[in-house]
C-alpha cells in the first residue's frame, strides 16, 4: 500500500483529504505547523477527529500515532525547516506527496506579505527539493483560482494567460506552478497542480464567507457584502474537492505528454452562483434573514470565478454537490458547534 504525505493536515482541505485517504486504507503522514492565522482550536478539533490529541499534537517535530487507526501519523513541522523536513522524507520514503500547506487568504496577504513568502515560496521550494532528492513518484500541490485575477473570459480555462495576479497570494500560487514546471522539466519529477475554486463545507475556515455569514446572522449582526453584492463564485463542496484530489493522485502526468511530467487542473463545481443567491440559500437554511451592509470591492478581490473542469473531467472527476445541498450540510454542522 502506498505511503502518502499530506501537508496542511490540520487545515480545511488537508483534514478531509487525510480522512478520505485513511478510509481508502492508505498509510498517511500528516504535517502541519498549526499557525494562528485563524483560531487554532478549530485546527486541533480537526486533528482530534483524526485521532490526534492536542497535548501530543502541540509538540514540535515529534511523530505521534493516531488513536483511531494504525495507518495515521502526525507531526508538527514547518515547511521552512530545511533540517527536519528532509529527515522526514528520508525516514518514510513516501510514494506520493499532497502539498496543501500554505499561508491562505487574499486579504491577509495585504497585511502580512512575508508570511506568504515564507510558507508559499520558501516552504514550497523545500517540498520540491525533498521530492526531487527522495524520488517521489507524484507531487500534487494546491494552486488557486485566484491566479486568474480579473480575467474577463469565462469559464476560466487552464490555457488562459495568468500573468496579472491582483494579490500577493495569487502571485505566490502562480509562482508555485512555475516552480513545479521547472522541477518537472529538469528532474522528471511528476507534478500536478490543482487550482481550487471557493471550497466550503463543515470545518471550513472561519475567515471564509460561509462561517462569517452564518456566525453574523445567528448573532443578529450585519454581514459585509462586498462589491454591493455584484459578485459570483464557483462554490465547490469539500467532498467534491477531495474526490478531485484522489482522481489526480491516481493519474500522474505522462512522460510522453505535451508537457512531460507536468499537469495542471481546475477543480471546481463548474457552475457559478451569485453572492446574493448564496446568501439567500444560507438564510433559508438558517431560517433567518441577514442584515446586509453593502460595501465596495476590497483590494485584491475579483468579481467572479468560474471553472472550466473539462480537463479533469476526462480523468473521471465530476462535481455532484449543488450549492443547496452543500449549504444544507454546512448548516447542519454549524448548528452543532
KEKE-3310 file (N, C-alpha, C; in steps of 0.2 Angstrom, whole numbers, plus 5000, padded with zeros to 4 digits):
npx = (5004:5002:5012:5008:5011:5003:5003:4998:4989:4980:4973:4958:4955:4966:4963:4951:4955:4965:4957:4949:4959:4963:4952:4952:4962:4975:4992:4996:5005:5002:5006:5008:5010:5002:4998:4993:4985:4971:4959:4966:4960:4950:4958:4964:4953:4950:4961:4959:4948:4954:4961:4971:4977:4977:4987:4997:4999:5003:5017:5032:5040:5039:5034:5017:5006:4990:4975:4965:4967:4979:4986:4989:4999:5005:5014:5020:5027:5037:5036:5047:5058:5073:5081:5074:5063:5069:5074:5062:5057:5067:5066:5053:5051:5041:5028:5019:5016:5005:5003:4996:4998:4999:5001:4986:4972:4967:4965:4972:4985:4988:4991:5001:5013:5026:5023:5018:5028:5037:5030:5023:5032:5046:5044:5038:5048:5056:5049:5049:5062:5064:5056:5062:5075:5072:5065:5051:5036:5025:5020:5007:5000:4993:4986:4977:4961:4963:4974:4969:4965:4958:4952:4943:4937:4926:4920:4934:4949:4962:4971:4971:4979:4988:4995:4994:4991:4981:4983:4995:4995:4989:5000:5010:5004:5004:5018:5021:5016:5025:5037:5035:5034:5047:5054:5049:5053:5067:5071:5062:5052:5036:5023:5007:4996:4983:4970:4960:4943:4934:4931:4920:4912:4908:4918:4925:4936:4936:4938:4932:4918:4906:4906:4908:4897:4886:4889:4887:4874:4867:4870:4863:4870:4876:4880:4895:4894:4902:4907:4895:4887:4887:4894:4901:4904:4912:4907:4912:4909:4917:4918:4918:4930:4939:4937:4942:4955:4959:4957:4966:4978:4979:4981:4995:5005:5010:5024:5026:5018:5012:5018:5029:5029:5022:5007:4991:4976:4960:4949:4933:4916:4910:4899:4895:4888:4879:4883:4873:4863:4869:4869:4856:4852:4859:4852:4839:4842:4846:4835:4833:4834:4847:4855:4861:4876:4881:4895:4910:4921:4934:4952:4962:4953:4942:4929:4922:4922:4924:4925:4932:4931:4934:4946:4950:4939:4940:4948:4940:4934:4920:4909:4897:4889:4876:4874:4864:4862:4875:4876:4866:4871:4882:4876:4870:4881:4886:4876:4878:4889)
npy = (4994:5011:5025:5040:5058:5071:5088:5102:5096:5099:5109:5115:5108:5099:5091:5084:5078:5069:5061:5055:5047:5039:5031:5024:5016:5019:5022:5036:5051:5065:5082:5098:5115:5122:5136:5152:5159:5158:5154:5142:5132:5126:5120:5110:5103:5097:5089:5080:5073:5065:5057:5062:5069:5085:5088:5081:5084:5097:5097:5101:5094:5080:5064:5057:5044:5040:5038:5031:5024:5013:5017:5030:5045:5060:5075:5090:5102:5114:5119:5127:5122:5117:5107:5097:5093:5086:5075:5069:5065:5056:5046:5040:5037:5041:5038:5046:5064:5076:5092:5103:5113:5130:5148:5155:5165:5179:5193:5194:5194:5207:5212:5205:5201:5194:5182:5175:5173:5166:5153:5150:5151:5149:5138:5129:5127:5120:5108:5104:5101:5091:5081:5079:5074:5063:5055:5055:5049:5056:5072:5081:5097:5112:5124:5139:5147:5160:5164:5168:5181:5196:5191:5192:5183:5169:5152:5150:5144:5132:5135:5149:5165:5169:5180:5191:5193:5199:5200:5197:5184:5177:5178:5171:5158:5157:5157:5145:5136:5138:5135:5121:5117:5119:5110:5098:5098:5099:5088:5077:5076:5071:5081:5088:5101:5109:5120:5127:5131:5141:5134:5125:5120:5109:5111:5122:5136:5149:5162:5163:5166:5158:5154:5166:5173:5165:5165:5179:5181:5172:5178:5190:5200:5212:5207:5209:5214:5213:5223:5228:5217:5212:5200:5184:5167:5151:5141:5126:5111:5103:5088:5086:5092:5084:5072:5075:5077:5064:5058:5064:5060:5047:5048:5052:5063:5060:5054:5056:5066:5083:5092:5085:5076:5085:5093:5102:5107:5114:5114:5113:5118:5121:5128:5143:5154:5167:5179:5185:5175:5164:5169:5170:5157:5152:5159:5154:5141:5143:5149:5163:5180:5190:5205:5217:5224:5234:5235:5242:5235:5225:5227:5217:5207:5198:5200:5188:5170:5155:5139:5130:5113:5103:5097:5090:5082:5072:5063:5057:5065:5073:5085:5084:5090:5101:5119:5121:5109:5107:5119:5116:5104:5110:5120:5111:5105:5117:5121:5113:5117)
npz = (5000:4996:5003:5009:5010:5018:5018:5028:5036:5046:5042:5032:5019:5019:5031:5027:5016:5021:5030:5021:5013:5023:5025:5013:5016:5014:5020:5030:5032:5041:5041:5049:5054:5062:5063:5069:5061:5060:5072:5082:5089:5081:5072:5080:5084:5071:5070:5081:5077:5068:5077:5084:5099:5107:5117:5113:5099:5099:5101:5094:5080:5083:5080:5081:5084:5078:5088:5083:5071:5064:5053:5053:5055:5064:5063:5069:5061:5052:5035:5031:5037:5035:5040:5047:5038:5027:5034:5038:5025:5021:5031:5029:5016:5006:4994:4987:4988:4994:4994:5003:5012:5016:5017:5018:5011:5003:5007:5019:5014:5011:5023:5029:5021:5021:5027:5017:5008:5016:5019:5006:4996:5000:5008:4998:4989:4997:4998:4985:4983:4992:4987:4975:4978:4985:4977:4974:4968:4963:4965:4971:4972:4979:4970:4965:4961:4961:4953:4941:4942:4936:4925:4910:4903:4903:4905:4916:4909:4910:4900:4899:4900:4914:4919:4927:4942:4955:4969:4982:4987:4976:4967:4973:4971:4958:4956:4962:4953:4942:4947:4950:4937:4932:4940:4936:4922:4923:4932:4930:4938:4943:4943:4949:4948:4956:4954:4965:4967:4977:4990:5001:5017:5031:5045:5039:5035:5046:5042:5030:5019:5021:5035:5041:5037:5043:5056:5059:5056:5064:5076:5076:5069:5057:5040:5029:5013:4999:4985:4983:4982:4969:4964:4960:4963:4960:4969:4978:4985:4999:4998:4985:4981:4987:4981:4968:4971:4974:4962:4954:4960:4957:4944:4938:4929:4911:4904:4890:4887:4881:4889:4897:4912:4919:4925:4925:4933:4934:4948:4952:4954:4943:4940:4942:4956:4961:4973:4981:4979:4985:4999:5001:5000:5011:5021:5020:5025:5038:5043:5045:5041:5034:5040:5029:5025:5012:5003:4995:4983:4989:4990:4980:4978:4967:4954:4950:4948:4939:4935:4921:4920:4911:4908:4919:4921:4911:4917:4926:4935:4943:4949:4960:4970:4973:4977:4985:4992:4997:5006:5015:5021:5027:5036:5045:5051:5057:5066:5076:5083)
capx = (5000:5006:5013:5007:5012:4998:5005:4992:4984:4976:4969:4952:4956:4970:4959:4946:4959:4968:4952:4947:4964:4963:4946:4954:4967:4982:4996:4996:5008:5000:5011:5006:5013:4997:4999:4987:4981:4964:4958:4969:4955:4947:4963:4965:4947:4950:4966:4956:4943:4959:4964:4977:4975:4980:4993:5003:5000:5006:5024:5036:5045:5038:5029:5013:5001:4983:4972:4959:4969:4986:4989:4990:5004:5005:5020:5020:5033:5036:5039:5053:5063:5077:5084:5070:5059:5072:5074:5055:5056:5071:5063:5046:5051:5034:5027:5015:5016:5000:5005:4990:5000:5001:4998:4980:4969:4969:4965:4978:4992:4989:4994:5007:5016:5031:5021:5017:5035:5040:5026:5021:5038:5052:5041:5036:5054:5059:5045:5051:5069:5064:5053:5067:5081:5069:5062:5044:5033:5020:5018:5001:5000:4987:4986:4971:4958:4965:4979:4966:4965:4952:4951:4936:4934:4923:4923:4942:4952:4969:4975:4971:4985:4988:5001:4992:4988:4979:4985:5002:4993:4989:5006:5014:5002:5007:5025:5022:5015:5031:5042:5034:5035:5054:5057:5046:5057:5074:5072:5057:5048:5029:5019:5000:4994:4976:4968:4954:4938:4930:4929:4916:4909:4909:4925:4929:4940:4932:4939:4928:4911:4900:4906:4907:4890:4882:4890:4884:4867:4864:4871:4860:4874:4876:4886:4898:4893:4907:4905:4887:4883:4888:4900:4899:4909:4911:4907:4913:4909:4923:4918:4920:4937:4943:4937:4946:4962:4961:4957:4973:4983:4979:4983:5001:5007:5013:5031:5026:5013:5015:5022:5031:5029:5018:5000:4988:4969:4955:4945:4928:4909:4909:4893:4895:4882:4879:4884:4867:4860:4872:4867:4849:4852:4861:4847:4834:4844:4846:4828:4834:4836:4853:4855:4867:4880:4883:4902:4914:4925:4941:4958:4965:4947:4939:4921:4919:4926:4920:4930:4931:4934:4934:4952:4950:4933:4942:4951:4935:4931:4913:4906:4890:4885:4874:4875:4858:4864:4881:4874:4862:4876:4887:4872:4869:4887:4887:4871:4881:4895)
capy = (5000:5017:5029:5047:5063:5076:5094:5106:5091:5102:5114:5113:5103:5094:5087:5080:5073:5064:5057:5051:5043:5033:5027:5020:5011:5021:5024:5043:5055:5072:5088:5105:5119:5124:5143:5155:5163:5158:5150:5135:5127:5123:5115:5104:5099:5093:5083:5076:5069:5060:5053:5065:5073:5092:5089:5077:5087:5103:5097:5101:5089:5073:5060:5054:5040:5041:5033:5029:5020:5012:5020:5038:5048:5067:5078:5097:5104:5120:5118:5131:5119:5114:5102:5091:5091:5081:5069:5066:5061:5050:5041:5037:5035:5042:5037:5052:5070:5080:5098:5108:5118:5136:5153:5156:5171:5185:5199:5194:5195:5214:5214:5201:5198:5190:5176:5171:5172:5160:5147:5148:5151:5145:5131:5125:5125:5114:5102:5102:5098:5084:5077:5078:5070:5056:5051:5055:5046:5060:5078:5085:5103:5116:5131:5143:5151:5167:5166:5171:5188:5199:5188:5193:5177:5164:5150:5150:5138:5131:5138:5156:5168:5171:5184:5198:5192:5205:5199:5193:5177:5174:5178:5165:5152:5156:5155:5138:5132:5139:5131:5114:5115:5119:5104:5093:5098:5097:5082:5072:5075:5071:5086:5090:5107:5110:5127:5126:5136:5143:5127:5127:5114:5108:5113:5126:5141:5154:5169:5162:5169:5154:5154:5173:5175:5161:5167:5185:5180:5169:5183:5196:5205:5213:5204:5213:5211:5217:5225:5229:5210:5211:5195:5177:5162:5144:5137:5119:5107:5099:5081:5086:5094:5078:5067:5078:5076:5057:5056:5067:5056:5041:5049:5056:5066:5055:5056:5057:5072:5089:5095:5079:5075:5091:5094:5107:5106:5117:5109:5117:5115:5122:5132:5149:5156:5174:5180:5186:5169:5160:5172:5168:5150:5151:5162:5149:5135:5146:5152:5170:5185:5193:5212:5217:5231:5234:5238:5242:5229:5225:5227:5210:5203:5198:5200:5182:5165:5150:5134:5125:5107:5098:5093:5085:5078:5067:5058:5054:5070:5076:5088:5082:5093:5108:5124:5120:5103:5109:5123:5112:5100:5115:5122:5105:5105:5124:5121:5108:5120)
capz = (5000:4996:5009:5007:5015:5017:5022:5029:5038:5051:5038:5030:5014:5022:5036:5024:5012:5025:5032:5015:5012:5028:5023:5007:5018:5013:5026:5029:5037:5041:5043:5049:5059:5067:5065:5072:5056:5062:5078:5082:5092:5075:5069:5085:5083:5066:5072:5086:5073:5065:5082:5087:5104:5107:5121:5109:5093:5100:5102:5088:5077:5086:5077:5085:5081:5079:5092:5079:5065:5064:5047:5053:5059:5063:5065:5069:5057:5047:5028:5030:5041:5030:5043:5049:5033:5023:5038:5037:5019:5021:5036:5027:5009:5003:4987:4985:4992:4993:4997:5004:5017:5013:5020:5014:5012:4999:5011:5024:5011:5011:5029:5031:5015:5022:5029:5011:5006:5020:5018:5000:4992:5004:5010:4993:4986:5001:4996:4978:4984:4996:4982:4970:4981:4988:4971:4975:4962:4961:4969:4970:4976:4979:4967:4967:4956:4961:4948:4935:4943:4934:4918:4908:4899:4907:4911:4916:4907:4911:4894:4899:4902:4921:4921:4930:4948:4959:4976:4983:4987:4969:4964:4976:4969:4951:4956:4963:4946:4938:4951:4949:4930:4932:4943:4931:4916:4925:4936:4928:4944:4941:4947:4947:4951:4957:4955:4969:4967:4983:4994:5008:5020:5038:5047:5035:5038:5049:5038:5023:5019:5025:5043:5043:5037:5047:5063:5060:5055:5070:5082:5074:5067:5050:5036:5025:5006:4995:4978:4983:4980:4962:4963:4959:4964:4959:4976:4977:4991:5001:4996:4978:4980:4989:4975:4963:4973:4973:4955:4952:4963:4953:4937:4937:4922:4907:4901:4883:4886:4878:4894:4901:4920:4922:4923:4929:4933:4938:4952:4954:4953:4936:4939:4947:4959:4963:4980:4984:4979:4991:5005:5001:5002:5018:5025:5020:5029:5045:5045:5047:5036:5036:5039:5025:5024:5006:5003:4989:4982:4993:4986:4979:4977:4960:4954:4948:4947:4935:4932:4916:4923:4906:4908:4925:4920:4907:4921:4930:4940:4942:4954:4961:4976:4972:4982:4990:4996:5001:5011:5020:5025:5031:5042:5050:5055:5060:5071:5082:5086)
cpx = (5004:5006:5012:5008:5007:5001:4998:4987:4979:4972:4962:4952:4960:4967:4955:4950:4962:4963:4950:4952:4964:4957:4948:4960:4974:4986:4998:5000:5005:5005:5007:5010:5008:4998:4993:4984:4974:4964:4961:4965:4952:4952:4964:4959:4947:4955:4963:4951:4948:4962:4970:4975:4980:4987:4999:5004:5003:5014:5027:5040:5045:5032:5024:5008:4994:4980:4966:4961:4977:4990:4990:4995:5004:5012:5019:5027:5032:5039:5046:5059:5067:5081:5080:5065:5063:5073:5067:5055:5061:5069:5057:5046:5044:5034:5024:5016:5010:5001:5000:4992:5002:4998:4992:4977:4972:4970:4971:4985:4993:4993:5000:5010:5021:5029:5020:5023:5038:5037:5025:5027:5044:5050:5040:5043:5057:5055:5048:5058:5069:5061:5058:5072:5078:5065:5055:5041:5028:5019:5012:5001:4994:4989:4979:4968:4960:4970:4976:4965:4958:4951:4944:4933:4932:4920:4931:4945:4960:4974:4975:4977:4984:4994:5000:4988:4986:4980:4992:5000:4993:4995:5010:5011:5004:5014:5026:5021:5022:5037:5042:5036:5043:5057:5055:5051:5064:5075:5067:5053:5040:5025:5012:4998:4986:4974:4961:4950:4934:4927:4926:4914:4910:4917:4929:4932:4935:4933:4935:4921:4906:4900:4905:4900:4885:4883:4887:4877:4864:4865:4868:4864:4874:4881:4888:4897:4897:4905:4898:4883:4884:4895:4897:4905:4907:4912:4907:4914:4915:4924:4920:4927:4941:4943:4941:4954:4964:4961:4964:4978:4984:4980:4989:5002:5011:5020:5031:5021:5016:5019:5024:5032:5025:5011:4996:4980:4965:4951:4939:4921:4907:4902:4893:4888:4884:4880:4878:4862:4862:4870:4860:4848:4854:4855:4841:4835:4844:4840:4829:4837:4842:4852:4862:4870:4883:4890:4905:4918:4932:4947:4960:4959:4946:4932:4918:4924:4921:4925:4927:4934:4934:4940:4952:4944:4935:4945:4946:4932:4924:4911:4899:4886:4883:4875:4870:4860:4870:4880:4870:4867:4880:4883:4871:4875:4887:4882:4874:4886:4894)
cpy = (5006:5021:5036:5052:5069:5082:5098:5101:5094:5107:5111:5107:5097:5089:5082:5075:5068:5059:5052:5045:5037:5029:5022:5016:5013:5023:5032:5046:5062:5077:5094:5109:5122:5131:5146:5160:5164:5154:5143:5130:5123:5118:5109:5100:5095:5087:5078:5071:5063:5056:5056:5070:5080:5091:5085:5081:5094:5103:5097:5095:5082:5070:5057:5050:5041:5036:5030:5024:5019:5015:5027:5040:5056:5070:5086:5099:5110:5117:5121:5127:5114:5108:5096:5089:5085:5074:5065:5062:5055:5044:5037:5035:5035:5040:5043:5058:5074:5087:5103:5113:5124:5142:5156:5163:5177:5191:5200:5196:5202:5216:5211:5198:5193:5183:5171:5169:5166:5154:5145:5148:5147:5138:5127:5123:5120:5108:5099:5098:5092:5079:5075:5073:5063:5053:5050:5053:5052:5066:5081:5091:5108:5123:5134:5146:5158:5169:5169:5178:5191:5197:5189:5188:5172:5158:5150:5144:5138:5134:5145:5159:5170:5175:5190:5196:5199:5205:5196:5185:5173:5173:5172:5159:5151:5154:5148:5134:5133:5135:5124:5112:5115:5112:5098:5092:5096:5090:5077:5071:5076:5076:5087:5096:5107:5117:5126:5132:5136:5137:5129:5120:5114:5109:5117:5132:5147:5161:5168:5164:5164:5154:5161:5175:5171:5163:5174:5185:5177:5173:5189:5202:5206:5209:5209:5210:5216:5218:5226:5222:5208:5206:5188:5173:5155:5140:5130:5116:5103:5092:5081:5087:5088:5073:5069:5076:5069:5055:5059:5062:5050:5042:5054:5058:5061:5058:5058:5063:5078:5092:5089:5080:5081:5092:5099:5107:5112:5112:5113:5114:5116:5125:5137:5151:5163:5175:5181:5179:5164:5163:5170:5161:5148:5154:5157:5143:5137:5148:5159:5174:5189:5201:5213:5224:5230:5238:5238:5236:5230:5224:5219:5205:5203:5197:5193:5177:5159:5145:5130:5119:5102:5094:5088:5080:5071:5061:5055:5059:5072:5079:5087:5085:5100:5112:5123:5114:5104:5113:5120:5108:5105:5118:5117:5105:5111:5124:5117:5112:5124)
cpz = (5000:5002:5006:5012:5013:5021:5022:5032:5043:5048:5035:5025:5016:5026:5032:5019:5016:5028:5027:5013:5017:5027:5018:5009:5016:5020:5025:5034:5036:5044:5043:5054:5064:5069:5067:5067:5057:5069:5078:5085:5086:5072:5074:5085:5077:5067:5077:5082:5069:5070:5085:5093:5105:5111:5117:5102:5093:5100:5095:5086:5081:5083:5082:5081:5083:5084:5089:5073:5066:5058:5047:5058:5058:5066:5064:5066:5052:5040:5027:5034:5037:5033:5044:5043:5029:5027:5038:5031:5019:5026:5033:5020:5006:4996:4983:4990:4990:4997:4997:5009:5013:5017:5016:5015:5007:5003:5016:5021:5010:5017:5031:5025:5016:5024:5023:5008:5009:5018:5011:4995:4995:5005:5004:4989:4990:5000:4990:4979:4987:4991:4977:4972:4984:4983:4972:4968:4959:4967:4967:4974:4974:4976:4969:4961:4956:4956:4942:4936:4940:4926:4916:4905:4904:4902:4911:4914:4909:4906:4894:4902:4910:4923:4925:4937:4951:4966:4976:4983:4981:4966:4966:4973:4961:4951:4958:4957:4942:4941:4950:4942:4929:4934:4939:4925:4918:4928:4935:4934:4942:4946:4944:4951:4951:4959:4958:4968:4973:4986:5000:5010:5027:5039:5043:5038:5040:5046:5031:5024:5022:5032:5045:5043:5042:5054:5064:5060:5062:5076:5081:5073:5059:5046:5031:5018:5002:4988:4977:4981:4973:4961:4962:4960:4962:4965:4975:4984:4992:4998:4989:4977:4982:4984:4970:4965:4972:4966:4952:4954:4960:4946:4936:4930:4918:4905:4894:4882:4883:4883:4899:4909:4923:4920:4928:4928:4937:4942:4955:4953:4946:4934:4944:4950:4962:4971:4984:4984:4985:4998:5006:5003:5009:5023:5026:5025:5037:5047:5047:5041:5038:5035:5035:5024:5017:5005:4996:4989:4986:4988:4986:4977:4969:4960:4953:4947:4944:4932:4926:4918:4918:4907:4913:4924:4915:4911:4926:4935:4939:4949:4955:4966:4974:4978:4988:4995:5000:5007:5017:5024:5030:5037:5047:5054:5060:5066:5077:5086:5091)
residu = (UNK:UNK:UNK:UNK:UNK:UNK:UNK:UNK:UNK:UNK:UNK:UNK:UNK:UNK:UNK:UNK:UNK:UNK:UNK:UNK:UNK:UNK:UNK:UNK:UNK:UNK:UNK:UNK:UNK:UNK:UNK:UNK:UNK:UNK:UNK:UNK:UNK:UNK:UNK:UNK:UNK:UNK:UNK:UNK:UNK:UNK:UNK:UNK:UNK:UNK:UNK:UNK:UNK:UNK:UNK:UNK:UNK:UNK:UNK:UNK:UNK:UNK:UNK:UNK:UNK:UNK:UNK:UNK:UNK:UNK:UNK:UNK:UNK:UNK:UNK:UNK:UNK:UNK:UNK:UNK:UNK:UNK:UNK:UNK:UNK:UNK:UNK:UNK:UNK:UNK:UNK:UNK:UNK:UNK:UNK:UNK:UNK:UNK:UNK:UNK:UNK:UNK:UNK:UNK:UNK:UNK:UNK:UNK:UNK:UNK:UNK:UNK:UNK:UNK:UNK:UNK:UNK:UNK:UNK:UNK:UNK:UNK:UNK:UNK:UNK:UNK:UNK:UNK:UNK:UNK:UNK:UNK:UNK:UNK:UNK:UNK:UNK:UNK:UNK:UNK:UNK:UNK:UNK:UNK:UNK:UNK:UNK:UNK:UNK:UNK:UNK:UNK:UNK:UNK:UNK:UNK:UNK:UNK:UNK:UNK:UNK:UNK:UNK:UNK:UNK:UNK:UNK:UNK:UNK:UNK:UNK:UNK:UNK:UNK:UNK:UNK:UNK:UNK:UNK:UNK:UNK:UNK:UNK:UNK:UNK:UNK:UNK:UNK:UNK:UNK:UNK:UNK:UNK:UNK:UNK:UNK:UNK:UNK:UNK:UNK:UNK:UNK:UNK:UNK:UNK:UNK:UNK:UNK:UNK:UNK:UNK:UNK:UNK:UNK:UNK:UNK:UNK:UNK:UNK:UNK:UNK:UNK:UNK:UNK:UNK:UNK:UNK:UNK:UNK:UNK:UNK:UNK:UNK:UNK:UNK:UNK:UNK:UNK:UNK:UNK:UNK:UNK:UNK:UNK:UNK:UNK:UNK:UNK:UNK:UNK:UNK:UNK:UNK:UNK:UNK:UNK:UNK:UNK:UNK:UNK:UNK:UNK:UNK:UNK:UNK:UNK:UNK:UNK:UNK:UNK:UNK:UNK:UNK:UNK:UNK:UNK:UNK:UNK:UNK:UNK:UNK:UNK:UNK:UNK:UNK:UNK:UNK:UNK:UNK:UNK:UNK:UNK:UNK:UNK:UNK:UNK:UNK:UNK:UNK:UNK:UNK:UNK:UNK:UNK:UNK:UNK:UNK:UNK:UNK:UNK:UNK:UNK:UNK:UNK:UNK:UNK:UNK:UNK:UNK:UNK:UNK:UNK:UNK:UNK:UNK:UNK:UNK:UNK:UNK:UNK:UNK:UNK:UNK:UNK:UNK:UNK:UNK)
# end
